Amino acid sequence: MPLDREDALSKETWRLFRILAEFVDGFELMSAVGPAVTVFGSARTPEGSEYYNLAVECGRQLAKNDFAVITGGGPGIMEAANRGAYEAGGKSIGLNISLPMEQQPNPYQTDGLTFRYFFVRKVMFVKYASGFIIFPGGFGTMDEFFESLTLIQTLKVKPFPVICIGHDFWDGLLAWMRQTMLERFANVSPEDMAFFRVTDDISEAIRMLTHFSENHTWHHPEQPDIHPAAAAPTAEGTRAGVDPRRYQR
């Protein structure tokens, strides 16, 4: 039997409180983390494989350079990056998600949360990170990769390092982006292709991150006509843009 309007409104109101509670929990945990890097990659990457081992080394080097490591808290690449940071004595944070297949938090975490809502979890990935390191992965990894590029392209966040690990995985996608998105259809601009880097060398990725952390530069051409007020940072970790109230009726 369908809910009446009052019951439906009550359920939606309680959903808002659950969403707010997840933001509060995330802010309370993450605000004390300090400089951090979010590492993305497939949950299906097996222990002992090439990219699992690279992710362990990545987590270890990040911890040794005083970065906290943030992951999605699950198995595969997430586990490996947490493991490297954890075993190196660094901060190792897992932001898990409650899924029907019951993804379990990996055991290599100094702090962790489990979220109900993907969009709340995504805010924590971006807001508290000094950069992204992205290993081979599936739809979720691609989602995070392209969302980071979208936030940088639209100037909603200040440019930050987005570093993809593994030419053998990424080069085919990047060739399609260049040949189809850029050259054939002109759906992106040439400078947009500079928003990210691809490397096979974990040490090179760490050098890029430390350079950004020390110098606050990441080779991104700012739009020359952006108004200073529109570029001002907000408490939400994004830049202001056009006042949304201007379009309210």
N, C-alpha and C positions, 0 to 999 in steps of 0.2 A: 504494500500500500504506500503510495507516494507521501512524502512529508508535507505537512501544511506549511504555509509561509513562515509562521512563527518558529516552528521546529527547525526549519532550514536555516533561518537567520541565527538561531541559537547555536547550531553546529558551526556555522561560519565564524561566529564570534569567538567560540572556543578555539577554532583553528588559528585565528589571529594570535591568541595568547600562546599557543604552542610555538608558533613561528617566532614571536617575541622572545620566549624563553630560550629558544635555541640561539638566537643572536646574543642574548645576555650571557649565556654559558660560554659561547665562543669568544666574545670580547673579554670576558674575565680571564679565561685561560691564555688567550693569545697576546693580550696587551703586555704581558710580562716576559714574552719570549725573547725579545731583542732581535738583532740581525738574523734573518732566516732566509732559506732558499726552499722553494717547493719543488719536489721531485715527482714527476708523473711517469707512468708506464704501465704495461700490461700486468694484470693480476694472474695471467696464465703463464708467465715466464718461469720455467722450472729452476729450482735450486741447482747450482752447479753449472748452469749454462753460461755462455759468453756474456750475455747482457746482465744476467743476475750478478755475476762476479764484478762486472764493471760498475753496477749500481752499488754494490757493497763498497768498492773502492771510492766511489763518488761520495757516499755518506761519510766514509772515514776522512777523506780529505776536507770535506766541508766542516766537519767537527773540529779538525785540527786547525782550520782557519777561522775558528770562532763563529761559525754560522750554525744556527739551529737548523735541523732538517725537518721539513713538513712533508708528509705524504698522505695518501688516502687511507692509510692504516691497514690495508688488506695484505694479501699474499703477493707473490711474484716480485716485480720491480719495487713495489712499495715496501715489502718486507726487507728486501735487500738493502735499500737505502737507509731504512730505519736501523737495520742491523749494523751497517758500517758505522753510523753515528753512535749508536748505543755502545758498541764494543770499543769505540774510541773515547768513551766517556763524555760525549757531547749530549746536547738536548736533542731528543728524538721524539717527534710529535706525530701522532696518527689521528687523522680526522676521518673516521669511518662513516659509512652510510648504512642504514638499515635497509636491506634488500630482501625480496622474497626467497632468494637462494641462501640467505643467512650468511653473508660474508663475515668471517670471524676476524677480529683484530689480531694482527700479528704480535708476537711476544716481545718485540724489540722496541718498546716505547717507554720513554720516561713520563710522558703525559699523553692523554688521549681523550677524545670525545666521539660519540656516535650520534649522527644526525638523522633526522627523519626526512629533511628536505634538501635536495641537491643544491638549490639556489643559495641557501644559507651557507652551506659548506663551501660553495664556490667563493663567496665573499671572503671567507677566512683564508682560502688559498691565495687570493690576490692581495688583500689588504695588508697582510703581515709579512709578505715576501719581498726580498730585495731582488729576486730574479727567479726564473723558472729553468729547470733542467728537465728535458723531456726525452725519455727513452722510447723505444718502439712499443706500440700499444694498439689498442682497438678503438672502437667508437668513442669511449670516454676520453681516451688520450687525445684523439683528434679534436674532440669538443673543447678541451682545455687549450690545446694549441691554437685553434682558430679564434677562440674567445679572447685569448691574450692579444693576438694580432688585432682583433677588432677594437679592443679597449685602447690600444696604442694608436691605431689608425685614426680613431675618432677623437683622440685627445681627451678621453675621459680619465685616463691615468697618465702620470708622467712616464715616459719611456723607461723600460727596465729590461735587463737581459733575458732573452728567450733563446735558449741554447739546446739544440736537438742533437742527440747522441746517436751516431751510426749512419754513415753515408749509404751503406747497403740497404737500409730501411727507408731513408728519407729522400734520396736523390730522385727516385721515380716520381714521387708526389711533387717535389719542387720543380722538376722539369715540366710537369703538367701545369703547375701554377704559372710558370714563366711563359710557356708556349701557348697555353689556352686562355687562362684568366687574363694575363697581361698582354701578350702580343696579338692574339687572334681576336679576343672580345673586348680588350681594354677595360676590364672590370676592376682592375687595380692599377695603381700608378707605379712607375719604375722604382721610386723611392720606398714604396711599401715592401719591396723585396729585401730591404735592408733592416727590417724589424727583427730579424732572427739570424742565427748562425747555425751551421752544422759542423760537427767535428767528431772524430773517432777518439780523441785524446782527452781523457778526464782532466788531466793537469791543465790543459789549455782552457777547458771550460771553467775551472776554478780560477785561473788567472783573469779571465774576462770578468768574473763576478767580483773578485777582489779589486780589480781596477775600477769597476763601476762603484763599488762601495767606498773607495777612497777618493774618487774624482767626480762622482755623480754625473758621468757622461756615458751615453750609449748611442752614438752615431745615428741619431734620429733627427731629420730636418723638421724643425717646428714650422707650422704654417705662419708666414710673416704677418698676416692680417688678423691673427687671433687677438681678441681684446683681453687686456690683463685681468679684468674682473672675471671674464669667462674662464680664464685659465687658473683662477685661484683654487687652491685645494679646499675640500670640504671635510667635515668630520667623518664622512662615510668612506674616505679614502679615494674619492674620485674628484675630478675638477668640475667646477660649477656649470659651465656652459650657459645657454640661454635660460633665463628665469622661467621655470615651468608655469608659474602663476600667470604669466603673460597670456597664456592660451586657455585659461579656465573660463568657463561661461557660467 
